């Protein structure tokens, strides 16, 4: 059972190590040799005697939470491989069988990463062996289509093998529940507990795909689901007439950055009337090695470099570059600034432009629901709040993780208390319809194209439109720090550092007083005068420092990577003052972490 070998290990000096860790390594070595798994045996031989490498892979298992699994691909309980995937899927199968969801089935999808198809098929084999129907996509698909498929086929759950925008060494395993959103905490806990009781080699069941299909437990899906998904995306479009009239003249360029958006994003834009879309050929072929970028994250400016080269080589008069990440749930947007140079917009800038677009188009067309409500994550820009408030649109903030936005969509569809019109996270995830319960770069690409074309109809560039927003609502700046945490158990180290920050309880950042701190682990907002009130949100390991000048510093551990993140939210009288304040607060936060 092979898997890609990612790195070479250099043996280091011997040092004492935990006996349990070494026993786990020896267990893997014995199984690999006995079962004939030559690639695993070879990999284990490469790290023999390297205690640091063995500890990294065998000391602590991957943590399965609401974001599923994510790690580099390698041998060991701490890494993504067929054994950790099978063990986790067995835990999920037990949850599904307990819930009586065998016949409702599980939709299984994967992205373009190395080994993703193998991991997806491993999951399908384990589910089928446990008597559970599987809807397996015939080939790679975007993450939002997996969320859509769970709803479309009435599945009890969904699995997507993806590591989103992480570098090529990574892969991951996301689980969705029957509402199309990622697995809720109580279910994630059950899966984790069941998987921990399952022997990693002998505790899970498996049958071949051929056996599963013959038994009626495996159904391959693809084209029919694509069509239904695109219909749903286009049904959520607000103003495709702008694309039809102005799109071909804007010179749009699109890149999927070697990922799953390569087919459905161009098709969605074509159906909206964009016939002259320029695509970046060097990045249109799905490739898990991501040969043209270091990291396939549309938050990074380098993801647009190939597109800019294309524009120069063909002398394209381009008004906007659209990029999507590997699993096509996040979108990046690059536009020309006042000097004609391309700049990559931040997730919050895109969010502000899309929110402004949705609200104004709905107002213009008279299709704004009376109980309209928009949602953002609590770490996203407060410019979103200002736009909604001035336009009389109710808005709320939820914890980080698009599943919390998905939960609200489900809740409002049931009780009709609000009508969802838009949701976003600062990490460049957007959704403008209830057809999926996860962020969707296919739908966001259509929405972004509409927005760009509508500004052209107004005689404005996107850069000018963004500056109009700042002039109307104030100058907002946001930045994100990612502090990497290393070691054998980075999750424990992150928890330790978060607790140390709580004990230190800073009363100022760069000379600006903290007037209140929201400690979401306790569910409390504690003011500087000692009074307190509830946060109104579920408990989470996050600290939100409200500063006297209206800015905020937010600190939380990542749910998918060994990082502690700090979000800086600033509003000032000018761009220069906003940039200066953001820099000061970021330096203070980095020192604290």
N, C-alpha and C positions, 0 to 999 in steps of 0.2 A: 504494500500500500504506500506508494511513493508520495513525496511532497517536495516542493522546491527547497533547495538549500540556499539560505540567504547570505550568511556571513561565514568567514573563516575565523577560527578561534586559535589564538596563540597561547600555548600552555604557559602558565605562570608558576611561581614558587609555591610549593605545597604549604598548607596551613591547616590547622584543626578545623573540622567541619561537623555539623550536626549529623548524628548517626541516622536519624530518620530520613534526612535528605539523601544521604548516600545509599540507604536501603531502597529508596524510591528510584534512584538512578540505576541501581543494580537490577531492580525488578523490570525496568524498561529494557535494559540490555538483555536480560534472559529471555524476555518475551519476543523481542525483535529477532534474536537468533533462532529461537524455537519456531516462530511463525514464518520465518523466511522473509521478513520485512527488511530487505537489504539496505534501502536508503536510510531508514531509521537506525539500523545497526551501524552503518558507516558514520552517521552523524554522531552517535553516542561514542564511537571510538575516537572521533576527532577531539572530543572534549575530555576524554579520560585523563585523570590526573589534574585537570584544571578546576580546582575546587570553586573558584569564583564563578566560572561558567556553569558548573553543576548547580550551585546554589541558586543562581539566577533562574534556572529552568525548573528546579525540582523542590525548592524550599517552600514556596507558597503558591497554591493554585490561583488561576485567574478568578477574579471576583465576578459573579454573575449578578447583575442588578437590572434595574429598569432599562438601562441602555444595552443590556446583553453582555457579550464578551468582546474584548478587543485587545490584541497584542500582536507582536511580531510572529511570523510563521517559523516554527522550529520545533524540536522535540521538547517534551516535558509538560508538566501539569500547569505551568505558567504561560504556555505558548499556544498559539493556534495550530492545530493539527487534526487529523481525522479522529484521533482518540478522544481529545477534549470535546470535539464537535459531537461525536457519538454519545459520549457520556452525558453531555448537557441535553441532547435531544431525548435521551431516555428519561431524564427528569421531566422534560416538557411533556412527553408522551403519558407519563403517569398522571400529570395534572389534567390533561385532556380526557383521559379515560375516566378519571374521577368525576369530571364534569359531564360525562356522557356525550362528548362531542366527536366520537369516532366517525360517524357518518357525515357530519357537517364538514369535516376535513380541515386540512391545513394547506394554505398556499405557500409555495416555496420558490424563492427568487434568488438571483445572485448578480453581482456586478462583474466587471472585466478584470478583476485582480487575479494574479497568479493563484491557482488552486481553488478559486471560488466555485467553479463548476463541480469539482470533486467534493468540496465540503457540502454543497447543496445536495448533491446526489447521496452523500453519506447520511444527511439528515432525512432525506426521503426514504431511504432504505430502512432506517431505524423506525420511523413513524409507521411505515407499512407493516413492518414485522410486529408492531404492537396493535395491529388491527385498525389503524387510522387511515382514512382516505387522504390522498395527497394530490394536490393540483400543482404540478411541477412545470414551471415555465420552460419552454423548449430551448431557450437561450437567454442571454443576459437581458435585463430590463431595469429601468429606473426604480429607485426606492418608492416614489409616490405611486407607481403602478401596482406595487405589491400591496400597499395600504388600500388602494382602490379595489384590488382583486379580492381581498378579505371581505369587503362589503358586497361586492358584485356577486360573488359566489356563495355568500352566506356562511363563510368559514368560521370556525371557532377560533382560529389562530392563523398566524403567518410567520414565516421565517425569511429573513433576507441576509444573505452572506455578503457583507460589505464592510469596509473600514472607512467609508465616506471619503474624506479629503486627506487622510493620513498618507505618509510616504509609502513607497512600494513594498517595503518590508512587512507592512501590516496587513492583517485581515481581521474581520469581525463577524459577529453573529447577533443580529437583532431579532427580537421576538415581538410580534404584535398580537393583540387579543381581538375579540370578535367585533369591537367597535372601530377597528382599523387603526387605533393608536397603539403606541408601544405598551408593552406589558405593565400592568399596574404593580405597585410595590408588593402587595400581599401575594400576588401570583408569582412574582419574581423570587420571593422568599421561598415559596414552596418548591419551585423548580431547583433553586440552589440547594435546598436541603435534600431533595430526592437525588440530585446528581451527586452530592457528596457521599451518599450511601451506596452509590453504584460503582462497582469496581471498574476501573478505567479500561481494562482489557476484557473482562469476562462478565460484566454486569449488564451489558446492553444487548438487545436483540437486533438482528439484521436479516433481511432477505434481499435477493437481487432485484434490480429494477424489472427484469423480465418476469420474475415470479409475481412481483407486486402488480404489474400491469395485467397479467393473466388472471389474477385473483380479483380484479376490479378495484384495487386499492390505489392505483396510480393512473392519473389522467394528465396528459400533457396539454398545456394551454399556451396560447400565443396570440395569433392574429385576431381572433374574436375579442379577446380582452383588450388588445391594443386599440381596436376600433371603438369599443365602448368607452375606454379611458379617454381617448382623444375627443369623443363626442362630449364627455363630461367637462373636459378642460375648456372646450370651445363654448359650451353652454354657460360657463362662468365668465366668458369674455364680455366686456362692457361696451367697447367702442371699436370693433374690428374695421369699421368704415374708414377710420383714420389710417390704418395700415394699408388698406386697399388703395386709398387715394395718394398717400404720401410715402409709403414704405419703399417702393422701388427707387425713388429718388434720393433716399437717405444714404444708400450704400451700406446697409447693415452687414456686419461680419460676425460669423458665429464659429466658436470652437467648443467641442465637448471635452477638450484636454484628454483625449484618448479614452473617454468614458462612455457610459451608456446612453447619453443624450444624443449620440451621433445620428440617430434615425428619427426619433419622435419629435425632437425640437424643430428640426427643419420642416417636418411634415405638418406640425401644428401651425407654424408660421405660414407655410404655403396655403393651408386651408383658410387662413385669415386674409389671403390675398397678396402675400409677399412672394413674388416670383423671382426676384433678382437677389436672393440671399447669397452672399459670398461666404464660403466655408474654408477653413484652414486645413488644407489637404494633409499637412504633416501631422495633424492631431485628430483627424477624422477616423482613423482606424483604431478600434479598441486595443489597448496594449497595457498589460499589467506592469510593465517596466517603466511606463511613463517617460519615454526616452528624451523628450524635449524639455522637461521641467525637473527640478529637484523635488518639489512637492506639488501635487495636483490640486492645490487649494485656490479657488478663485478670489480669495481674500488677498492673495499675493500678486503683486504687480507682474511678476515674471510669467504668469499664466497668459498674459496678453502679448508677450514679446513676439511670438510667431505671427500673431494676427497683425501687429504693427509692421512687421517685415513684409507681410503679404500686401498690406495697404500701400506701402512704399513701392514695392516691385511692380504693382499693377496700376499705380497712380489712382487709387480708388478715393473718391470723395466720400469719406465715411463719417457718418454722424454718431455711430455708436457701435461698440464691440460687445457682444454677449458671450459669456463663458459659463459653462456648467461644470460642476465637479464630477468625479468618477461615477457616483451613483445617481447623479442628476436630481438631487434634492436641494442643492444650493446654486445660486446664480451670482455671477460677477458682471459688472457693467463698467466699461471704460468709455470715456467721452473726451472731447477736446475742451481744453480750458480756454481762457481768454487770449492766449498766445498761439493757439492752434496745436498745442502739444497734448498727447493723450494722457489722461490721468485715470487711475482706477478709483471708483467711488467706494466708500466704506459701506458696510451693511446698513448702518444707520442712515446714511445719506440716501441710499436706494429706498429704504423703508419710508423715509419722509416724502420722497418724490412719488412713490406708489400710493401712499396714503392720501396725499394731496390730489393725485390723479383720480383715484376711486371716488373720493368725496365729491369733487367738482363735477365729474362726469355724471354721477348719480343725481346730483342736484340739477344739472343742466337738462337731463332727460326725465326728471320727475320720477325716478325709480329708487329714491332713498327711503327705506322702510322707516316707519315711525319709531320702531324700537331697535334701530340699527346699533350695533356695538362692534368695536374693533379691539383687538387684543395684541399686547406685546409682552415679551419677557421682561422681568423686573430689572435685568441688567442692560436693557436697551435704552436708547436715547429718550429723554423727556421732551424732545422736540415733537415727537409723535403725540404726546399728551396735549401739547399746546395747539397743534393743528386740529386735533379732534375737538377740544374744548371751544375754540373760536368758531368752529363750524357746527356746534351743537350736536356732536356725535358722542354718545357714551363710549367710554374706553375703560379697560381694566388691564392690570398687570398680573402675570402669573409667574410661577417659578420657572427657572431655566429648564428647557426640555420641551420640545414641541408636543409631547404627549399631553401636557397641561392645557395647551390650546385645543388639542383634539378632544379632551374631556369636556371643555366648555361647549364646543360645537355639538357634541352628543347631548349634553344637558339641555341646551337651548332648543334643539330639535324636538326634544321630548316635552318640555314644559312651555315652549313658545314664549318664554319671557323676554328673549332678545333674538335678533336676527344677525347672524355673523356676516360681516362684510369684508374683513381683512384681519390677518394675523401675521406677526413677524418676530423673528429673533435677530439680534445684531450680527450673528454669525452668518448672515446672508441667506436665511431661510424664510420663504414667503408662501402664503396661501390665501386665495380669495374666493374659495367655494368649499362646500361641505362634501364634495365627491371623494376626498381623501382626508385622512386625519394626521398627515405628516406634511412637512414642507415640500413644495413641488416646484422644481426648476423648469419643468415643461410649461406649466401654467404661468409661472413668473416670467418666462421669456416672452410669452404672448402679452402679458400685462405691461412689461417693460417696453416692448415694441409699440404698443398702443400709446404709452406715455410719451415716448420720443416723438412719434408721429403727431400727436396732439400738440406738442410744443412747436413742431414745425408749422402746423396749421396756424398757430398764434404768431408765427414769425420769430420764435425764440429757439435758441439752442438749449440743451439740457443744462449746461453750465449756467446760462442766464436764468433759467427757471429755478435752479437751486439757490442762486443768490437772491432771487426774489423772495424765496421762502425765508432765508436768513434775515432779509431786510424787514419782513413782516413780523416774524416771530422771535427774532434775536439770534445771536451767533452761538451755536452749539458745537462743542467739540467732544469727541469720545476717543478713548484709546484703550487697548487691552494689553496687559502684561501677561506673559506666560513664563512662570518660573518652573523649570524642569526639576523634578524630584527623582533622584536615583536611589539605588540600593536594592537589596533583596526583596524588601516588602515596601514599595513606595506608597501603597495605600495607607499603611500604618504610619509611615513618616508624615504623610500629608495630614492625617488626623492629629498627630502630635503637634505639628506646627500650627494648625488651626486652634488647638486648645491653648498653645502658648500665646497666640495673638489675643485670644479672649482674656487671658489672665493679665496681659500687659495693658489692655484697655486704653489705647491712645486717646488723648483728649484734644488733639489737633493734628492736622496734616499740613506741613510746610507753612506753619504759622496761622492757618485758618482753623478756627475752633470747630470741634464736633458738637453739634447741638442735640443729636440723637443717634442711637445705634439700633438697628434692627437685627437682633440675633434670631435668625430663623430656626436655629436648632432648638430654641426655647419657645418660639412663637411669640416673642415679645419685642415691642419697640420701647426702648428705655431712653428717656430724655435726660439732658444734663442736670435738670433740677431734681432728678430722682423719681419722677412720676413715670408710669409705664402704661402701655395698652397692648392689645393683641395686634399681630401683623395681619390677620385675616387670611393667611395662606398656610398651606401644610408645612410641617417641620422639614427643615433642610439645613445642611451644614454650610451656612452662608452668613456673612457679616456685611451689613449695609450701613456705612457711615454717612449721615447727613451733615453737611458742612454749612457754616453760617452764611456763606455767599450763595447758597442755592446749589452748589456742586455736590457730588457724591463720589465716594470711593467704596467699591464693593469687592469683597474677597471671598473666593470659594474654590474648593478643590474641583478639578475636572472630573466628570463622570465617566470619561472614556480613555483618558491618557494620564500618565504620571506627572501631572502639572498642578500647580496652584495658580489660579487666574485672578488678576486684579483688573477691574473695570473702572475707568475714570470717566465720569460724566460732568461736563462743565457747560455753563452758560455765561456769556460775558457781553460787554458792550461792543466789542469789535473782534474780528478774526484774530488779530495779533494778541489781544489780551486773553482770548480763549485758548490759543495755542500755548501761551506762556503759562497759564494756570494749569493746563493739562499736563505740561512737562513737569512742573513742580510737584503736583500731586502724585504723578507716576513715580518719580524718584523717591518720594516719601513712602509710598506703598511698597516699592521694591525693597527698600531698607527694612521695613517692618517684617515682610515675609522672610 
